């Protein structure tokens, strides 16, 4: 496995794990009171959007040529870090 393949696999695993945790939080948020549930739903929508952005960036990374791949790694990590930060913030609000 090349360094690139290993990196892509690692990013995919991290995104998959975050998405699974989001689903768990979503179920937990359903148990909240009605007023809090609306706020949680709004935040979940934002998290799902960030997830889609991260997956799209990962797809770009997979398709990138060798000449641009290294540059895109930094972009991918920024998107992933923003997603993780948002997830952790939401989780702390529950």
Contact map, one row per residue, 1 for C-alpha under 8 A:
1110110000000000000000000000000000000000000000000000000000000000000000000000000000000000000000
1111110000000000000000000000000000000000000000000000000000000000000000000000000000000000000000
1111111000000000000000000000000000000000000000000000000000000000000000000000000000000000000000
0111111100000000000000000000000000000000000000000000000000000000000000000000000000000000000000
1111111110000000000000000000000000000000000000000000000000000000000000000000000000000000000000
1111111111000000000000000000000000000000000000000000000000000000000000000000000000000000000000
0011111111100000000000000000000000000000000000000000000000000000000000000000000000000000000000
0001111111110000000000000000000000000000000000000000000001001100000000000000000000000000000000
0000111111111000000000000000000000000000000000000000000000000000000000000000000000000000000000
0000011111111100000000000000000000000000000000000000000000000000000000000000000000000000000000
0000001111111110000000000000000000000000000000000000000001000000000000000000000000000000000000
0000000111111111000000000000000000000000000000000000001001000000000000000000000000000000000000
0000000011111111100000000000000000000000000000000000000000000000000000000000000000000000000000
0000000001111111110000000000000000000000000000000000000000000000000000000000000000000000000000
0000000000111111111000000000000000000000000000000010011000000000000000000000000100000000000000
0000000000011111111100000000000000000000000000000000000000000000000000000000000000000000000000
0000000000001111111110000000000000000000000000000000000000000000000000000000000000000000000000
0000000000000111111111000000000000000000000000000000000000000000000000000000000000010010000000
0000000000000011111111100000000000000000000000000010000000000000000000000000000000000000000000
0000000000000001111111110000000000000000000000000000000000000000000000000000000000000000000000
0000000000000000111111111000000000000000000000000000000000000000000000000000000000000000000000
0000000000000000011111111100000000000000000100100000000000000000000000000000000000000010000000
0000000000000000001111111110000000000000000000000000000000000000000000000000000000000000000000
0000000000000000000111111111000000000000000000000000000000000000000000000000000000000000000000
0000000000000000000011111111100000000000000000000000000000000000000000000000000000000000001000
0000000000000000000001111111110000000001100100000000000000000000000000000000000000000000000000
0000000000000000000000111111111000000000000000000000000000000000000000000000000000000000000000
0000000000000000000000011111111100000000000000000000000000000000000000000000000000000000000000
0000000000000000000000001111111100001001100000000000000000000000000000000000000000000000000001
0000000000000000000000000111111100001000000000000000000000000000000000000000000000000000000000
0000000000000000000000000011111110001000000000000000000000000000000000000000000000000000000000
0000000000000000000000000001111111011000000000000000000000000000000000000000000000000000000000
0000000000000000000000000000001111111000000000000000000000000000000000000000000000000000000000
0000000000000000000000000000000111111100000000000000000000000000000000000000000000000000000000
0000000000000000000000000000000011111110000000000000000000000000000000000000000000000000000000
0000000000000000000000000000000111111111000000000000000000000000000000000000000000000000000000
0000000000000000000000000000111111111111100000000000000000000000000000000000000000000000000000
0000000000000000000000000000000001111111110000000000000000000000000000000000000000000000000000
0000000000000000000000000000000000111111111000000000000000000000000000000000000000000000000000
0000000000000000000000000100100000011111111100000000000000000000000000000000000000000000000000
0000000000000000000000000100100000001111111110000000000000000000000000000000000000000000000000
0000000000000000000000000000000000000111111111000000000000000000000000000000000000000000000000
0000000000000000000000000000000000000011111111100000000000000000000000000000000000000000010000
0000000000000000000001000100000000000001111111110000000000000000000000000000000000000000000000
0000000000000000000000000000000000000000111111111000000000000000000000000000000000000000000000
0000000000000000000000000000000000000000011111111100000000000000000000000000000000000000000000
0000000000000000000001000000000000000000001111111110000000000000000000000000000000100110000000
0000000000000000000000000000000000000000000111111111000000000000000000000000000000000000000000
0000000000000000000000000000000000000000000011111111100000000000000000000000000000000000000000
0000000000000000000000000000000000000000000001111111110000000000000000000000000000100000000000
0000000000000010001000000000000000000000000000111111111000000000000000000000000000100000000000
0000000000000000000000000000000000000000000000011111111100000000000000000000000000000000000000
0000000000000000000000000000000000000000000000001111111110000000000000000000001000000000000000
0000000000000010000000000000000000000000000000000111111111000000000000000001001100100000000000
0000000000010010000000000000000000000000000000000011111111100000000000000000000000000000000000
0000000000000000000000000000000000000000000000000001111111110000000000000000000000000000000000
0000000000000000000000000000000000000000000000000000111111111000000000000001001000000000000000
0000000100110000000000000000000000000000000000000000011111111100000000000001000000000000000000
0000000000000000000000000000000000000000000000000000001111111110000000000000000000000000000000
0000000000000000000000000000000000000000000000000000000111111111000000000000000000000000000000
0000000100000000000000000000000000000000000000000000000011111111000010011001000000000000000000
0000000100000000000000000000000000000000000000000000000001111111000000000000000000000000000000
0000000000000000000000000000000000000000000000000000000000111111100000000000000000000000000000
0000000000000000000000000000000000000000000000000000000000011111111110010000000000000000000000
0000000000000000000000000000000000000000000000000000000000000011111110000000000000000000000000
0000000000000000000000000000000000000000000000000000000000000001111111000000000000000000000000
0000000000000000000000000000000000000000000000000000000000000001111111000000000000000000000000
0000000000000000000000000000000000000000000000000000000000000001111111110000000000000000000000
0000000000000000000000000000000000000000000000000000000000001001111111111000000000000000000000
0000000000000000000000000000000000000000000000000000000000000000011111111100000000000000000000
0000000000000000000000000000000000000000000000000000000000000000000111111110000000000000000000
0000000000000000000000000000000000000000000000000000000000001001000111111111000000000000000000
0000000000000000000000000000000000000000000000000000000000001000000011111111100000000000000000
0000000000000000000000000000000000000000000000000000000000000000000001111111110000000000000000
0000000000000000000000000000000000000000000000000000000000000000000000111111111000000000000000
0000000000000000000000000000000000000000000000000000010011001000000000011111111100000000000000
0000000000000000000000000000000000000000000000000000000000000000000000001111111110000000000000
0000000000000000000000000000000000000000000000000000000000000000000000000111111111000000000000
0000000000000000000000000000000000000000000000000000110010000000000000000011111111100000000000
0000000000000010000000000000000000000000000000000000010000000000000000000001111111110000000000
0000000000000000000000000000000000000000000000000000000000000000000000000000111111111000000000
0000000000000000000000000000000000000000000000000000000000000000000000000000011111111100000000
0000000000000000000000000000000000000000000000100110010000000000000000000000001111111110000000
0000000000000000010000000000000000000000000000000000000000000000000000000000000111111111000000
0000000000000000000000000000000000000000000000000000000000000000000000000000000011111111100000
0000000000000000000000000000000000000000000000100000000000000000000000000000000001111111110000
0000000000000000010001000000000000000000000000100000000000000000000000000000000000111111111000
0000000000000000000000000000000000000000000000000000000000000000000000000000000000011111111100
0000000000000000000000000000000000000000000000000000000000000000000000000000000000001111111110
0000000000000000000000000000000000000000001000000000000000000000000000000000000000000111111111
0000000000000000000000001000000000000000000000000000000000000000000000000000000000000011111111
0000000000000000000000000000000000000000000000000000000000000000000000000000000000000001111111
0000000000000000000000000000000000000000000000000000000000000000000000000000000000000000111111
0000000000000000000000000000100000000000000000000000000000000000000000000000000000000000011111
